Amino acid sequence: MPVSALPVAPEIKRRMGMFENYFTEERWDAFFIKEEGGGKILGFAMVNTYVQKCSFGHSIAEFMVLPKFRRNKIGKKAAAMCFEKYPGNWEVSPSFGSGQAYLFWKNVIDEYTDKKNTYEDGIFCF
């Protein structure tokens, strides 16, 4: 099958440059969400120190569980593992316009914090 290259838009180039930081910068980390024991990749999480509401802390930059593994508390467990790996302030911005993403993060964060969090300008803070 022939393959062709398309020009990369400047916004994509900028974001890809940021992607590299997850593998080169200490303040940025990327993790695979893997099946216990089997090692099957179920999704991924990307964490960085870019926060907008707190003076310091961590944020979930990207988070995804493959669709066929959703609704099994895998995402909830993986999110909690991220929060516990980096104690302190956290910000999570669900995908803009996604009611499903908002409800997922609201449920995860409410349970993790015993509802001791805020939501303002599209950002959960705890």
Disulfide bonds with the S-S distance in Angstrom:
none
